[in-house]
């Protein structure tokens, strides 16, 4: 069975990109090129440019599937890379995608390559015809482990632990953090292992070692165990959010009713054109850029079971970007139903303006930070949200008295809700509205 390959290139000929405004001619050319590529092995190529101002280039040439762009954008977001440009073209069988990304100094490029390769559909050859194996069966749910550790509290502790778990590719599914009066912290993390090795002694010892190296003598105890199905169900299954919290977070769901314009992106311009292409609906978007922008768009399209045939994303300035998408329904037809188009545009407007919900509420004398993260239909939530929340609080030198992560049903959608009770000390810290704004900016990549 063929496997995707990742490679990098310092030169990219922009003239080879798809011209989205000449769809008829482009369609014929691309179909010819893509049919020719069907006899080749799938490729996923990456080139890292360490020089400042030079984005790295990732090219993906593999069998297509609905949601592939979302899967790739999610991985890129998890590795905390910023996408500055994208070109996409596909004939529904084979696709070609180019990402220009800006990395962080310690980006693990080899691991990124491996994870991107794993997201590409497998390719087989039968009678000289190349085809992709559709994922007809949903992957089995990963094993859930309970990481329990006790240590002495300090500012930034929760973020430091989150960094370790992120670097080890241990995904946090649920958290219960509590602080005792004598200055100790008891943390319960329900986690899954991307590498599927946490059941082994070596992987557990490595996790313990990495935590110990960061926490030092502050760590009192650490234990990892696989949890049973009954506990797993309780830890992962969505429940109903208490009414008062739902009102706190979602009382300003409608775009024009935001309590604070600083906690929302500028309204996006979304234009629909059904005349330019005979078989595709063209969606043109001009909006304010933010971290995970393409992830939010791809997640929405995947939830609506919409396929992208051609697309181009460009960051015009540091704060503004443009996106052209030639899309069609799963049946291969353009979207002509006005109600479907209105529903899609409304959802895109919400996701572009407020991909997350952030609120800081009074809980008696204390303050509770609430962050709501929408869960896609496949059950995955936005990555690195807890990472960004704890980083923002650490930079503000604000302690965490308790924290919880849970999934809740609100209306017809499932949400991942982060509840963090803040330890504001003697009240000499920043004003609460500044805390709320700092967390929002960190989540949006505007820090």
PEZI-V893799 format. One record per residue. N is the residue number from 1. NEAR is the number of other ideal C-beta (glycine too) atoms within 8 Angstrom. Layout:
BEGIN
n->N near->NEAR
n->N near->NEAR
END
This chain:
BEGIN
n->1 near->5
n->2 near->9
n->3 near->7
n->4 near->12
n->5 near->10
n->6 near->12
n->7 near->10
n->8 near->12
n->9 near->9
n->10 near->6
n->11 near->4
n->12 near->8
n->13 near->5
n->14 near->5
n->15 near->4
n->16 near->5
n->17 near->8
n->18 near->10
n->19 near->6
n->20 near->12
n->21 near->6
n->22 near->7
n->23 near->13
n->24 near->8
n->25 near->7
n->26 near->13
n->27 near->9
n->28 near->8
n->29 near->8
n->30 near->12
n->31 near->9
n->32 near->8
n->33 near->8
n->34 near->15
n->35 near->9
n->36 near->8
n->37 near->10
n->38 near->10
n->39 near->6
n->40 near->9
n->41 near->6
n->42 near->14
n->43 near->13
n->44 near->17
n->45 near->14
n->46 near->15
n->47 near->11
n->48 near->9
n->49 near->10
n->50 near->3
n->51 near->5
n->52 near->3
n->53 near->3
n->54 near->6
n->55 near->9
n->56 near->14
n->57 near->16
n->58 near->16
n->59 near->14
n->60 near->16
n->61 near->13
n->62 near->15
n->63 near->14
n->64 near->12
n->65 near->9
n->66 near->7
n->67 near->9
n->68 near->14
n->69 near->13
n->70 near->13
n->71 near->9
n->72 near->13
n->73 near->13
n->74 near->13
n->75 near->12
n->76 near->14
n->77 near->14
n->78 near->9
n->79 near->12
n->80 near->7
n->81 near->12
n->82 near->7
n->83 near->13
n->84 near->9
n->85 near->11
n->86 near->12
n->87 near->10
n->88 near->14
n->89 near->13
n->90 near->14
n->91 near->10
n->92 near->7
n->93 near->10
n->94 near->14
n->95 near->13
n->96 near->12
n->97 near->14
n->98 near->14
n->99 near->13
n->100 near->13
n->101 near->13
n->102 near->8
n->103 near->10
n->104 near->6
n->105 near->4
n->106 near->4
n->107 near->11
n->108 near->7
n->109 near->10
n->110 near->6
n->111 near->9
n->112 near->14
n->113 near->11
n->114 near->8
n->115 near->12
n->116 near->17
n->117 near->12
n->118 near->6
n->119 near->9
n->120 near->13
n->121 near->13
n->122 near->10
n->123 near->14
n->124 near->10
n->125 near->7
n->126 near->6
n->127 near->3
n->128 near->5
n->129 near->7
n->130 near->10
n->131 near->9
n->132 near->12
n->133 near->8
n->134 near->6
n->135 near->8
n->136 near->3
n->137 near->4
n->138 near->4
n->139 near->5
n->140 near->4
n->141 near->5
n->142 near->7
n->143 near->9
n->144 near->14
n->145 near->14
n->146 near->13
n->147 near->15
n->148 near->13
n->149 near->11
n->150 near->11
n->151 near->12
n->152 near->8
n->153 near->9
n->154 near->6
n->155 near->7
n->156 near->10
n->157 near->13
n->158 near->13
n->159 near->12
n->160 near->11
n->161 near->13
n->162 near->12
n->163 near->10
n->164 near->12
n->165 near->13
n->166 near->10
n->167 near->7
n->168 near->9
n->169 near->9
n->170 near->13
n->171 near->9
n->172 near->12
n->173 near->10
n->174 near->11
n->175 near->12
n->176 near->8
n->177 near->13
n->178 near->8
n->179 near->11
n->180 near->8
n->181 near->3
n->182 near->4
n->183 near->7
n->184 near->11
n->185 near->12
n->186 near->9
n->187 near->14
n->188 near->10
n->189 near->12
n->190 near->14
n->191 near->14
n->192 near->10
n->193 near->14
n->194 near->8
n->195 near->7
n->196 near->7
n->197 near->8
n->198 near->15
n->199 near->7
n->200 near->7
n->201 near->5
n->202 near->7
n->203 near->12
n->204 near->10
n->205 near->8
n->206 near->9
n->207 near->14
n->208 near->10
n->209 near->8
n->210 near->11
n->211 near->13
n->212 near->10
n->213 near->7
n->214 near->10
n->215 near->12
n->216 near->7
n->217 near->4
n->218 near->9
n->219 near->12
n->220 near->8
n->221 near->7
n->222 near->11
n->223 near->7
n->224 near->11
n->225 near->7
n->226 near->9
n->227 near->10
n->228 near->6
n->229 near->5
n->230 near->6
n->231 near->10
n->232 near->11
n->233 near->8
n->234 near->7
n->235 near->11
n->236 near->11
n->237 near->7
n->238 near->7
n->239 near->8
n->240 near->5
n->241 near->11
n->242 near->6
n->243 near->6
n->244 near->6
n->245 near->11
n->246 near->11
n->247 near->8
n->248 near->10
n->249 near->11
n->250 near->10
n->251 near->7
n->252 near->7
n->253 near->5
n->254 near->5
n->255 near->10
n->256 near->4
n->257 near->7
n->258 near->10
n->259 near->6
n->260 near->9
n->261 near->5
n->262 near->6
n->263 near->11
n->264 near->10
n->265 near->11
n->266 near->7
n->267 near->7
n->268 near->13
n->269 near->8
n->270 near->10
n->271 near->7
n->272 near->10
n->273 near->8
n->274 near->9
n->275 near->3
n->276 near->7
n->277 near->10
n->278 near->4
n->279 near->8
n->280 near->12
n->281 near->14
n->282 near->15
n->283 near->13
n->284 near->13
n->285 near->15
n->286 near->9
n->287 near->13
n->288 near->10
n->289 near->9
n->290 near->10
n->291 near->8
n->292 near->11
n->293 near->12
n->294 near->11
n->295 near->12
n->296 near->11
n->297 near->13
n->298 near->13
n->299 near->13
n->300 near->12
n->301 near->14
n->302 near->14
n->303 near->8
n->304 near->8
n->305 near->8
n->306 near->12
n->307 near->12
n->308 near->12
n->309 near->12
n->310 near->16
n->311 near->15
n->312 near->12
n->313 near->11
n->314 near->9
n->315 near->10
n->316 near->6
n->317 near->5
n->318 near->4
n->319 near->5
n->320 near->10
n->321 near->12
n->322 near->10
n->323 near->14
n->324 near->13
n->325 near->12
n->326 near->14
n->327 near->14
n->328 near->13
n->329 near->10
n->330 near->7
n->331 near->4
n->332 near->7
n->333 near->8
n->334 near->11
n->335 near->13
n->336 near->8
n->337 near->6
n->338 near->6
n->339 near->6
n->340 near->8
n->341 near->12
n->342 near->8
n->343 near->8
n->344 near->12
n->345 near->11
n->346 near->8
n->347 near->10
n->348 near->14
n->349 near->12
n->350 near->9
n->351 near->13
n->352 near->14
n->353 near->11
n->354 near->11
n->355 near->9
n->356 near->12
n->357 near->9
n->358 near->13
n->359 near->9
n->360 near->11
n->361 near->8
n->362 near->6
n->363 near->7
n->364 near->4
n->365 near->2
n->366 near->10
n->367 near->12
n->368 near->12
n->369 near->17
n->370 near->16
n->371 near->14
n->372 near->14
n->373 near->12
n->374 near->14
n->375 near->12
n->376 near->11
n->377 near->5
n->378 near->6
n->379 near->5
n->380 near->6
n->381 near->10
n->382 near->12
n->383 near->7
n->384 near->10
n->385 near->14
n->386 near->11
n->387 near->11
n->388 near->11
n->389 near->15
n->390 near->13
n->391 near->10
n->392 near->14
n->393 near->18
n->394 near->13
n->395 near->9
n->396 near->11
n->397 near->7
n->398 near->13
n->399 near->10
n->400 near->15
n->401 near->9
n->402 near->9
n->403 near->12
n->404 near->10
n->405 near->12
n->406 near->9
n->407 near->12
n->408 near->12
n->409 near->10
n->410 near->10
n->411 near->4
n->412 near->2
n->413 near->8
n->414 near->10
n->415 near->13
n->416 near->14
n->417 near->15
n->418 near->15
n->419 near->12
n->420 near->13
n->421 near->13
n->422 near->14
n->423 near->9
n->424 near->10
n->425 near->7
n->426 near->4
n->427 near->5
n->428 near->4
n->429 near->9
n->430 near->8
n->431 near->5
n->432 near->8
n->433 near->8
n->434 near->9
n->435 near->17
n->436 near->14
n->437 near->11
n->438 near->13
n->439 near->15
n->440 near->12
n->441 near->10
n->442 near->14
n->443 near->14
n->444 near->9
n->445 near->9
n->446 near->6
n->447 near->7
END
